[in-house]
Amino acid sequence: MTAPHTDGHPLPAAAKGPAPTSTALTPGRRWARVRGFLIALGILIAAAVLLAGLQAGDHHGRLDPRSADPTGSRAVARLLEERGVTTRVVTNADEAVAAAGPGRTLLVTDPELLGERQRRAVRSAIDLSGGRTVLIAPGPSALADLAPAARTLPSAHSGDLDPDCALPAARAAGRAGTGDGHRYSTDLTGATACYPDRGHPTLLVLPGTTKGGDTVLLGSPTILLNETLAEQGNASLALQLLGSRPEIVWYLPTLADMSGEPDAEPKSLLALVPSGWTWALLQLFVAAALAALWRARRLGPLVTENLPVAIRASEATEGRARLYRKAAARDRAATVLRAATRERLAQLVGVPAPQAHEPASLIPAVTARRTGPVPADGPDPATLLFGTTPADDAALVALADHLDALEREVRTS
């Protein structure tokens, strides 16, 4: 059975030719459907990894006694271990305060990362523990809470400096790389100022206020880094400053400490992305959505055009049928099949052409011309000729077969 197409070309019933086309998806078709999604997913994963790497930056393992990176401090930790000094790494203020004591050195690698609550806790430990506290390159905001008797001055850029003080550790170490960071000043009686740059120290030792101990302000982390530990007297100065007690509590503040909340949870990757990146990603998402809408395949109006060469009608029909299938246009295919069948049945049963698409005129005439028993489980003419859209490709194929059978039955009656 053939039916005229809306643009004048014939469309076979079910658009299937001699043998019905399988409705199962081949591996190639499955890959064609999912490859776009997989490519987009791969781009998102790559972007997430890139953002995570940018967030880590050059601070991965910085001043970490477990890190062998150039900016890590594994070398000085190993030297301290050989001298019987144990190192305990903590990553939050509560652990650091609980571990502080008279026989321990509390080292804070980045005081500027501490929130207000963490600074108050560390300050309490400095006053009450009776041990030594070493602050690495504290700035103005950190000094205001942790060492209010000291003040920062414009940064030093002199590299290696001479001790020029009476501190035994500094005199034994000699020249060291303390001059590439903060400089300090204080009016506190009993403070020891070492390694001056332009008249102000880059290493300042403040005496304890209540239970003894002291606080060491080290303007630069250079003497603790793996890559510079062997230069000048860096190793000697680091070992003497950190090895005065049998145990070191090595406090590595994290971004969670900046919030000041006692139970702050680590922030997600998206929360750490700068606002500029967020807006850029939003613009890229909008652009991708617009591009997808622009390039999306949709079934537009049919256009009649002359074929440049003569081809078999069956080939053209099969090609159009494949386009319908690719676009999942079962509604249009079913409408074309039913309309063409109604027009041909109207001619066979004597119904005027204008009334061919009216159920009240066509259905009684078709029913009267049918011959043979009607299958009990088969669709009635009204459902076949004026029914709903098939639910899937298999239902569309079945509809075409039933329409073909109905027309053949009426034609041979």
NUKE-864949 format. One record per residue (C-alpha): residue in one letter; x, y, z. Coordinates in steps of 0.02 Angstrom, whole numbers, plus 50000, padded with zeros to 5 digits. Layout:
aXYZ...
***
This chain:
m500005000050000t500665017449959a500035034250014p500385051449940h501535061950048t501095079950092d502395086449970g501775075549828h502935060549847p502275043349890l502565035750061p502415016750079a501415009650220a502525009350372a503915016250257k504724999250265g504944992050089p505004973350061a505654969450236p505214979150393t506604989650467s507144984750643t506704997350779a508154991850891l509575004150920t511234998850848p512875002450942g513255016050816r511585024750847r511795023351035w513525031351024a512835045250913r511505049051043v512625049251197r514265056051129g513715074151150f513275071151332l514905062051364i515925075951284a515035089051390l515305078551547g517155076851506i517315095751486l516475098651654i517625086251741a519165094151660a518565111451716a518295105151894v520055097851900l520785114051830l519865124551959a520455113152098g522235114952037l522085133852029q521385133952205a522845123952269g524045135552177d525855135952233h525405132952416h525275114152405g526275107452554r526935124652599l527815123952770d527115106452795p528345095652893r527755080452792s528055088452622a529645086052520d529155100052399p530365114652385t529195125152492g528875111152617s529765108752784r530115090152789a531995092852799v531955103152959a530705090953037r531905076453001l533375085953078l532345089653233e531845071353244e533675066253241r533925077453392g532495069353489v531175082653453t529505075253398t528315084253281r526435083553295v525425090953150v523725098853187t522545107853067n521315117053181a521445128953326d520585117653453e521875103953429a523305116553435v522715124353598a522395107453679a524155101653633a525075117253692g526035116053855p527625121153948g528665107253870r528095110853691t528355123253552l526795129253461l527205133953281v525855143353182t526345143152998d525085156152934p524315166753072e523415177752945l522255163252901l521545162453077g519815169053114e519405179553266r518895164653373q520465154853327r521585169753369r520785171753539a521065153353575v522895153853520r523165169753620s522485161053775a523705146653744i525155158953727d524735166753895l524365150853993s525415136753920g527135142853975g527915135753816r528645143953662t527545150453521v528295153653349l527265164253229i527825163653047a527675180552957p526195187453057g525435203152982p524545217753065s522865209053089a523655193653168l524795203753283a523325213753349d522645197953432l524165186753453a525545199153500p524795216353530a526435222953600a527235221653427r526915231153266t527355227853085l528345239552974p528575240152784s529265223652720a531105219652713h531935214352551s533725211452604g533815192452599d535215186552715l535535197052870d536745196953016p536025193253190d536685209153277c535905203853444a536305194353603l535105179853573p536175163853588a535235154953449a535525169553329r537355171753377a537685153153351a536805152853183g537595168653115r537005175852951a535285169052899g533895172052772t532665181752878g532645197852777d531335193652646g529725197252740h529035207652883r529975219253000y529375222553176s529515235053318t529005234553501d529125244653661l528965229253774t530325228053905g531375212353891a531055209453704t532525203553599a532705210653424c533795201453298y534265202053115p533865220453090d533505227852920r533595246952910g533565247653099h532095236053133p532165217453173t531525203453063l531615191553213l530825197253375v530715187253537l529385193253660p529425187253841g527915178453916t526705188154026t526075175654158k526815158154158g528465161254072g528815155153897d529035166953752t528355171653581v529475171953427l528975182853279l529895176753124g529655188952980s530035176452841p529795157552824t531405155852723i532405146952858l531105132952867l530935128952682n531735113552605e532485123352461t533385136152571l533735126452731a535555122852683e535965141052645q536945152052767g536455148452949n534635144352910a534685126452973s535565131153135l534355145353173a532825134453134l533425120153243q533805131353391l532175141153381l531095125453362g532145113053462s532135121653631r530725109853688p530585091053664e528995092153561i528315103653424v526465106353390w526515111153206y524895120553169l524435121652984p522915133252972t521665129652834l520365139952743a519065133352866d519965142853005m519565159352919s517695157552955g517955158753143e516625145453173p517085131253293d516315117653187a516515125153015e516385112352878p517605112652732k516945123252589s516445115052427l517415117752266l516075129652198a516115139952359l517975142652335v517825148452154p518075167452144s516545177652095g517325182351929w517485164051882t515675161051933w515045174551815a516175168251676l515505150551697l513715157251696q514035166551534l514805150951457f513285140751511v512085153451433a513115153651273a513115134651266a511235134151292l510945146851153a512115137151038a511175121051077l509505129251037w510225136350876r510935119650820a509535108750886r508715098150752r506855101150734l505535096050609g505105111550509p503835113850369l504015102550217v504775110550063t504425104349888e505925103949775n506395095849610l507625081549626p509205084649525v509225066649462a507935053149432i507885040449572r506745026249617a505195031149714s505545017749842e507255025149881a506555042749904t505145035950011e506335025950120g507445041150142r505985051850201a505415037850315r507145037350395l507065056250423y505385054050509r506125040450618k507665050450661a506565065050715a505385053250810a503955061050710r502725046750733d501265058850741r501625065950568a501955048850493a500345041750566t499355056850504v500035054950327l499665036150324r497885038350388a497475053150275a498075044150119t497125028350168r495515038150199e495635046450028r495865029949938l494485021350039a493295035650000q493555032649814l493245013949836v491635015549937g490905030449844v491095043949976p491385061349904a493165067749923p492695082550036q491895070050158a493355057750157h494015064450323e492335064650413p492075049150523a490175050250510s490245048450320l491735036850294i491615023950436p489845017250395a490285015450210v491915006350248t491084994850374a489724990250247r491014985450115r492124974450227t492084955950191g492584941350300p492554939950488v493244954450590p494634948750711a494054949850891d495694957550947g495954968550795p495644987350791d494014993850720p493995005350567a493655020850673t495205017850779l496265013950627l495735028950523f495465042150660g496415035450811t497785042650920t499655043950887p500595027350905a501605026151066d503195019450985d503945013850819a503274996250837a501505002950858l501745013750703v502274998450602a500764988950666l499615003450618a500295003450441d500024984650427h498214986050488l497845000550369d498564990450225a497504975350273l495924985950287e496174993950116r496554976950036e494974969650113v493874983850049r494694983749878t494394965149851s492594965249915
***
